[in-house]
Amino acid sequence: MTNSELKEFLDSKVLYYNHPRFLESDPIQIPHQFTKKEDVEISAFLTATIAWGNRKSIINSANKMIQRMDNSPYDFVLNHQDSDIKQFAGFVHRTFNETDLNYFIKSIQNIYKQHNGLEDVFAKGMQQDSIQPAITVFKSIFFELPHQTRTTKHVSNPLKGSAAKRINMFLRWMVRDNSTGVDFGLWKSIPTSILSCPLDVHSGNVARKLKLLKRKQNDAKALAELDKNLRKLDSIDPVKYDFALFGLGVFEKF
């Protein structure tokens, strides 16, 4: 395909998959339970954190997390007592367990009380042409409280070579406009132009077949290559192509 043909093809897939029916089987349905900004972003961050493996299992585990927060994530994060943490006893999703979740709740509370919230932390760390440095800054702030080493693996660091798939997905949810009712468009301080595609095995394989990506590993270098090529197709909203790449890979077995 020529570049114009590729763009036309991918744009058509974006139109098809960036649709409310996408919510029926995707973990983004969890934050859609809420309307308050802080409830949306906290539930979205926690959901994105455990978003690996079977999507039904992700949705099930995320719902359990929210239920144990009395279905009021912001109020729980801000006002919970140490005794309330026992509500997470026995929680586990893959390698993310109650020890990790307990720390996440304390750290998110610290971010809202000491750093003016999640959006402010990411916005302060971003650079003119990339959101990736902001993820590294976020991880540093996120783990400024005493914590167990095991928990640090649940927040990726692009400087260590990670494609940071789950955080990039969370950022897409928060920043992209909500004109189609899928993403939220809650964060106005970060431009869509610097967002990165959530790179995983599905989007990576499709990107390689479409010659948008040559690198074989799904790592930070591959993400930079994919970012560069997607921004050639749409410099304002390159991450919209996540819908196309993911949809082609998961639903169409492209």
LUMNUMAR-61566 format. One record per residue: residue in three letters; x, y, z of N, C-alpha, C, O, CB in turn. Coordinates in steps of 0.02 Angstrom, whole numbers, plus 50000, padded with zeros to 5 digits. Atoms other than C-alpha are relative to their C-alpha. Glycine has a CB too. Layout:
ALAXYZXYZXYZXYZXYZ;...
END
This chain:
MET500414994050000500005000050000500435006350000500965006450030499535000050060;THR499684993549995500525017949971499825003050068499395000550103499795004749941;ASN500154996749936500545029650120499275002450004498955001850056500475005950011;SER500694997550000498885037250068499504994250005498994994950038499875004149935;GLU500435005949995498105019950046500014997250071499494995150097500214994749950;LEU499935002549932498775014550215499595004350048499245001850091500734999850022;LYS500374995349956498065030050299499244999049991498874998950040500205007349984;GLU500725001050013496365027450216499764993550032499224993250061499865000049923;PHE500185006649972496345009150269499965000450076499474998150106500524994749979;LEU499994999649926496825012750450499475004850027499165003450078500695002250024;ASP500524995349978495665027750464499314996650000498904997950045499995006249954;SER500645003550003494215016650412499934995250059499384994350085499934996149933;LYS500025004649942494675004150548499915003850065499575001450111500644995850002;VAL500104995849941494785018050677499265001850007498975001350062500425006549995;LEU500714998249999493025023550630499574994150023499084995050059499775002449931;TYR500395005949983492395005750650500094998150074499604996650108500204994249955;TYR499865002549933493235001450815499955005350055499825003650113500684996950003;ASN500074994649951493195018450902499255001550007499025006849986500415006449979;HIS500735000049999491365015350940499774997350068500114993050096499694995849941;PRO500235002449934490335012551100499964992450006500024989850062499345002950014;ARG500045007449994490144993951057500674997250023500704991550048499804996949932;PHE499345002049977492024992951094500014998950075500404994950101500525005249979;LEU500015000349927491584995251278499764993250026499924991350082499565005550028;GLU500325006149978490644978851285500504994650022500364990650066499564997249945;SER499515005349985492224968251291500675002750022501164999050028500104995649940;ASP499364996949984493574980551343500025002650072499515004950097500145005849951;PRO499954997549930494224985151517499845007450009499715009550065500704998850025;ILE500184992949993493875003551480499285000850025499095006250046500095003649933;GLN500694999649974492084999351529499995001450075499505004150101499634993549985;ILE499984999149927492634999951713499965007450018499515009350056500644996950029;PRO500064992949982492985018751724499365003349972499165008649996500605003949975;HIS500634997250026491415021751620499424999150049498875001550036499824996749934;GLN500515000449948490445017051777499935006650038499445007550075500174994350049;PHE499974994049959490885034251846499955006449958500075006349897500655000050040;THR500034993450033490635052651804500485005050031500735009449995499295002750003;LYS499544995349967491715061751932500714998849974500934993149968499974999050078;LYS499335000450030493445065451859500464995450039500784991050011500305006949994;GLU499535003849959494415058052004499804992650005500244988350006500045003050070;ASP500225007050000493345042252010500204996649934500434990949934499244999650010;VAL499835002850066493625039751824500754998549995500954993149976499795004949944;GLU499285001050010495505042251828500304994950048500754991250029500365006750008;ILE499735005049953495825031751984499794993049978500204988449976499755001450072;SER500235006650022494745017251923500344998049934500494992249923499234999949991;ALA499665001450063495555018751751500724998050012500974993349981499975006249955;PHE499305001649986497315018651821500074993050030500504989250010500305005250048;LEU499975006649969496985003451930499834994549950500134989249950499534999750061;THR500195004950051496124994351787500564999049950500724993349932499365002349964;ALA499455000550049497534998251665500594996350030500954992749995500215007049977;THR499445003249966498794992251794499974992449995500484989049989500035002150073;ILE500075007350002498084974551790499794997649931499574991949923499494997750052;ALA500255001750067497684974651604500514995849960500794998149911499845006349960;TRP499655004950042498644959551545499694993250011499464991650066500764999950017;GLY500345006549997497984942351505499315000449968499175004949929499944997750072;ASN500675000550027496194937651464499585006150019499575008050078499654993650025;ARG500364993849986495084953051449499404999050047499245003450087499775003249936;LYS500555001449953493604944951538500264999650071499945001950118499644993449980;SER499705000549933494754940951683500205006850026500125008250085500614995349997;ILE499814993249981495414958851684499395003850026499415006950079500325003849940;ILE500624996549981493644965851690499734997450066499515001350108499474999349945;ASN500245003149938493144953651827500425002350060500145004250112500034992449994;SER499564998049946494664957851934499935007550015499935009550074500734998449983;ALA500074992849990494464976651907499345001650037499335005950081500025003749932;ASN500634999049965492644975751961500064998250074499775001550117499444995949967;LYS499905002049930493174966652119500395005350039500235006750096500384993350003;MET499634994549968494434980452157499545005750018499545008250074500575002549954;ILE500444994249990493124993952137499474998550053499315002850094499655001949933;GLN500495001949949491854984452241500305000250070499965002250118499734992949986;ARG499674999949934493114982852383500175007150022500365008350079500644995749998;MET499924992949984493295001752375499325003350009499245009350003500415003749945;ASP500694997749989491425003152409499725003749940499295008149947499975004550062;ASN500224996950062491165008252227500085007650000499735011249964499274998249987;SER499854992849997491855025452270500765000950004501025002650057499645003450062;PRO499275000149997493695025052222500335006350027500805005850066500274998649932;TYR499684993849977494115043352251499905001050075500375002750111499745006149962;ASP500144999249929493255044252420500394994950041500654996550094499244999350014;PHE499635005149964494065027852472500745001750003501045001350056499904993249967;VAL499294998350002495805033152416500155005750048500645005550085500225001849929;LEU499864993949961495685050052501499884999050075500255001850116499585005749975;ASN500225000049931494835045252663500054993350036499824992750093499305002250002;HIS499975006649968495195026952699500455000250062500935004050066500264994749951;GLN499595001149941495885021852868500414993649988500254989649945499574999450065;ASP499595006050007497225008552888499584993750007499714988649975500575000050052;SER500425005949989495874996652949499594998249938499394992449930499535001350059;ASP500405001250061494944998552783500384995749949500084992549907499795006549968;ILE499595003750048496404990752689499874992450004500014988849956500745001450013;LYS500145007249993495864973752756499494997649949499424991649936499764998350070;GLN500495001850052494504974252623500344996949939500014993649899499595006149980;PHE499645002750058495854969552497500314993250014500664990449971500545004949978;ALA499705006549982496354953552589499804994749949499224993849934499794997950071;GLY500125005450047496534939352466499945002149928499874997949884499394996550019;PHE500064997850070496444950252310500624997949962501194998649986499905007749996;VAL499445001750044497524943852168499775000049927499234997449911500304993150019;HIS500095000550073497604946151980500694998649970501125002949969499685006549969;ARG499355002250025499034936451901500545001250055500504998150108500195003949935;THR499484998749950500574943251993499875006250043500285008050085500685000749966;PHE500184994049961499694958652063499564997850058499004995350047499635005449955;ASN500375002649942499134954752240499825005550050499925011450037500404994550034;GLU500234995149951498474963052397500565004550026500445010350042499674996450059;THR499434995949980500214969052447500105005849952500205011549972500654995850005;ASP499934994950051500354978352283499425005050001499525011049998500064996849930;LEU500594995749999498584985052290499995004650061499815010450055499364995849998;ASN499964995949940498804991152468500475006049989500315011650008500244995950061;TYR499544994450012500315001352415499725004849948499785010949956500684997349976;PHE500284995750052499445007852259499505004950029499495010850011499664995849945;ILE500504995649969498025014752365500355005550040500155011350036499524995950045;LYS499644995049960499235023452484500375005049955500385011049969500504996650047;SER499634995650044500275030352341499555004749961499705010649953500434995949952;ILE500484995650035498775036852244499745005450047499655011150027499414995949970;GLN500204994949951498195045452403500545005450007500385011350008499874996650069;ASN499454995349995499905053452419500045004649939500185010649946500674996250008;ILE499984996050061499825059352238499465005450000499575011049978499934995549938;TYR500544995049997498155068052266500115005150055499945011050048499324996550010;LYS499924995449944498625075452433500635004349994500645010150016500024996250064;GLN499364996550002500425080552396500215002549931500645006849925500534995650027;HIS499774998450068500555081952206499435002349955499525002649894500344994049969;ASN500554997150037498865088852152499694995249949499384997449901500235006249964;GLY500355004850041498275072752070500404996949944500954999249927499405003149972;LEU499665003850053498735060751931500165004249939500715003949912499574994149980;GLU499894995950061498525072951787500595004750009501005005449964499375004049983;ASP499474995149988499685085751865500694996749998501174999649972499905003550067;VAL499365003550000501075072951890500234998449929500804999549912499964993550042;PHE499825001750069501025067051709500145006349959500595006349917499454995949968;ALA499924993850039500855084751640500685003250015500995005949970499445004850015;LYS499364996849982502385090951735500594996249970501114999249957500085000250076;GLY499445003950025503465076751668500044999549925500544997049899499964993350028;MET500005000950072502985077651485500505004749966500695009849993499305001249972;GLN499584995850042504115084551349499615002049938499084999449924500654996349982;GLN500374997150057503635094151193499814994849948499294995549915500425005449968;ASP500135004850053503725078951080499864992950025499814988349985500574999849952;SER500095006749974503445064251197499714999950071499895004150112500664996249999;ILE500275001049933502445058351347500434995050039500354994350099499274997649997;GLN499635005449968503695044451384500425002350061500424998950111500464996849951;PRO499644997749941504825054751501499555001150060499765000450118500375006549984;ALA500474998949945503275058751603499854993550037499704993750097499355003049973;ILE500135006449967503025040251638500564998450049500434995850103499934994349947;THR499425001049955504775039251712499945004550062500065002250118500665001449963;VAL500104995349945504425054651819499454997450046499514997550107499845007049975;PHE500575002649961502765047251873500224994150044500044993850102499444997849953;LYS499795005849960503585030951928500425002150060500344999350114500404995149956;SER499594997549946504845040452033499585002750057499705001450116500495005349975;ILE500454997149949503465049952123499564994650031499434994750091499575005649968;PHE500455005349976502355034652136500324995850054499994993350100499794995649942;PHE499665004349951503675025252234500435004050049500945001550073500434995049964;GLU499634996049952504265039452346499844998150072500205000150118499865007449989;LEU500175002549933503405031252496500364993350012500554990049964499234999350009;PRO499715006649987504135015852584499584994649966498964994649971500044998750076;HIS500365005150038503685000652479500424993749994501034993850005499825002649930;GLN499645006250014504134982752442500255000049928499915002449883499544993850013;THR499705000050066505274980052294499564996649949499534998749891500684996650002;ARG500415003950046504074967552216499485004449964499305003049907499664994450037;THR500554995950027502774981252187500235004449942499835006449900499705004350055;THR499754995350051503904991952075499914997349929499895001149881500735001650012;LYS500065003050067503714979651930499335001649968499245000649907500104992550002;HIS500674998850027501904984851910499925007049972499375008849949499494998850055;VAL500004993650035502355002251848500625000149954501184999749979500015006150051;SER499455000450048503415002451690500425006349998500205011750019499724998649931;ASN499544994450006504905013551657500305000049929500714995749914500574999650054;PRO499734999650068505285018651475500765000649999501084998249952499695005849963;LEU499274999349998507065023251526500354993450008500944992749992500215004750056;LYS499725006749992507335004951567499824995549940499914989449942499754996850065;GLY500135003650062506764999951392499304997449992499154993949943500464994349997;SER500695002650005504924996451425499585004249952499655010349947499685000050069;ALA500484996650043503575000551298499425002950041499025006750015499724995249947;ALA500494997249953502465004451450499294999749972498925004649973500175007350017;LYS500645000950034500934997451362499405002250042498965005850018499914992849980;ARG500604998749959499714998751508499935007350019499385010050020500024995750063;ILE500054992949983500155016551558499835004149937499455008949941500665002650031;ASN500174996450062500095022351376499264999149983498945003649957500434997549943;MET500725001150009498365014451365499605004450047499115007650026499834992650011;PHE500334995649951497835023551524500015007349977499515010849982500344999350069;LEU499944993150023498475039951452499555001349940499275006749933500735001649983;ARG500464999350057497505037051291499295001050026498945005450003500034993849954;TRP500664999549971495935034451394499875007050028499335009850018499914994950055;MET500094993649965496205050651492500025006049953499665010949964500525000750052;VAL499864994050040496785062351353499585000549937499335005949921500735000049981;ARG500374999550063495915057851190499275002250012498985000650064500014993249963;ASP500674997249991494235066551164499474994450005499584988849984499835004749942;ASN500535004949988492615057951209499445000649949498864999049964499725000850070;SER500524998750050491695062251048499634993649978499064994049957500315003249939;THR500335006350019491335043851013499754996150061499464990850054500474995749960;GLY500235003449940490985039151194500444994350024500234990350065499324997449989;VAL499545005349979492505027851212500535002850048500525001250107500344996749938;ASP499524996749956493965038151279499665005750037499085007350023500615002649959;PHE500334995349954493645051651409500145007349987499715011549999500204998450069;GLY499844993050012494545067651360499995004350062499825010250059499535002849950;LEU500034996349936494675072651543500615004450012500565009550045499934995150057;TRP499384996449987496475078651541500155004849943500315002849888500594995050010;LYS499924994850051496645095051448500715002749996500885006449950499515005750013;SER499334997149998498445098951495500514996049960501094998149954500235000450072;ILE499555004250040499205085051388499724999549929499154997449921500094993050032;PRO500255000450069499065085951197500014992849973500454988949990500425004449955;THR500035006850029498565070351100500614998749955500794992949945499364999149960;SER499455000850048500025073550981500614996650029501024993849992500205006749974;ILE499405003049970501315067151107499854993150031500304989950059500285004650054;LEU500175006649973500375051351159500324994549959500494995449900499244999150002;SER499725005850034501065034151115499504994349998499094993550043500644997750035;CYS500445005750009500165018851051500164994650052500744993050062500064997149929;PRO499885005749956499945005051181500254994149959499874990949923499364998150040;LEU499695005150042501144992551104500004993350035500324992450087500725002049981;ASP499995006849973500804974151137500084995249942500214997249886499354998550040;VAL499885005050052500914957851041499535000949941499724999749884499924993050030;HIS500484999250054499334961550941500165006049956500235005449895499295000650028;SER499874994050039499674979450890500694999749967500795002249912499955006350044;GLY499335000750027501514975350864500014995749937500324997649887500474997150051;ASN500015004450058501174960950746499665003249940499895002649883499664993450017;VAL500354996650055499924970850643500435005649972500475006449911499335002950025;ALA499574994550023501114985850636500564997449955500745000649906500295003850060;ARG499465002850042502484974650566499744997849933500074998749882500334994050036;LYS500295002150064501344967350434499845005949955499875005449893499364995950012;LEU500154993950038500884985050381500625004249988500575009749961499465004150036;LYS499354996650009502734990050381500035006750037500385011350016500125001249925;LEU499954994249955502455002950518500544998950052500735003550088499325001450033;LEU499535001849949503704993850626500464994549974500234989449948499644997850065;LYS499515005050020505304984350588500294996250059500424990250055500565003349960;ARG499685003149942506004981050761499594994150025498974994550028500095005250057;LYS500355006149981505574963550822499755000050072499214997350085500464994149990;GLN500214999849930505484966851010499485005550010499505010749977500605001250047;ASN500484994949982504004976251083500265003950060500025003150116499304996850016;ASP499684996349947505084988151184499985007549986499635009749940500724997750010;ALA500024992750007505405006851203500255002349932499995007149904500425003250055;LYS499754998150066506415007651042499484998649945499405002649899500654996249984;ALA500545001650047505004999150947499445005250005499165007349954499734992950012;LEU500534995049990503765011351023500195006649967499775009849936499875001150075;ALA499774993850031504815026250966499944999649924499745004449891500735001550020;GLU500065001050072504855019050789499275000349978499115003549928500314993249979;LEU500714999950017502975016050788499715007050008499325009249966499624995150045;ASP500224993149990502655033450859500165004349939499745008049914500325003150063;LYS499774996050057503665041250719499574998749938499385003449903500734998549984;ASN500385001850060502705031950584499265001750006498955003749957500094992749984;LEU500704998349991500975034550658499905007649997499385009949975499744997350067;ARG500064992750002501305053250676500055002649928499835008249914500555003250043;LYS500004998150071501635053850489499294999449971499115003049925500494995549960;LEU500695001050023499845047650465499525005050031499045007149999499774992950015;ASP500414994949966499085059650593500435003150055500535000050107499344996950029;SER499564996749952500195071950684499645002650061499945003750113500375005849967;ILE500394997249945498785078250795499754994650047499754995550108499415003949973;ASP500295005349959498045061850855500254993149977499854989049955499235000349997;PRO499725006450026499225047450811499764993950038499734988550009500745000350003;VAL500175005849960498655036250953499304997449985499104992150010500055001750074;LYS500655002750021496925034450875500094993549963499644989349961499625005149955;TYR499885006150038497725020850770500074993950044500124988350019500635000849958;ASP500025005749954497785010050925499374995949987499384989849989500025002350073;PHE500635003550014495965005850885500074995649938499844989949937499435005049990;ALA499925003750062496445000350709500474994050010500304988449990500275004549945;LEU499515005349992497984990250757499744994550047499814988650033500665002850027;PHE500275004849952497144982050907499424996149969499394990049974499785003650064;GLY500585003250031495524978550813500194995049946499924989549943499555005349971;LEU499775004550053496414971050664500324993850030500234988350004500505003649955;GLY499655005649971497464960050777499554995450040499584989350033500555002450045;VAL500415003949953496174954350906499374997349966499214991449974499825004150060;PHE500655001950026494544954050810500034997249929499614993149910499555005950001;GLU499975002250070495094951250629500584995149986500654992649931500075006049956;LYS499445004650007496644940450660500415001749937500604997349899499764992849996;PHE499664997450060497514951250528500704997149991501054998849944500045007650004;
END
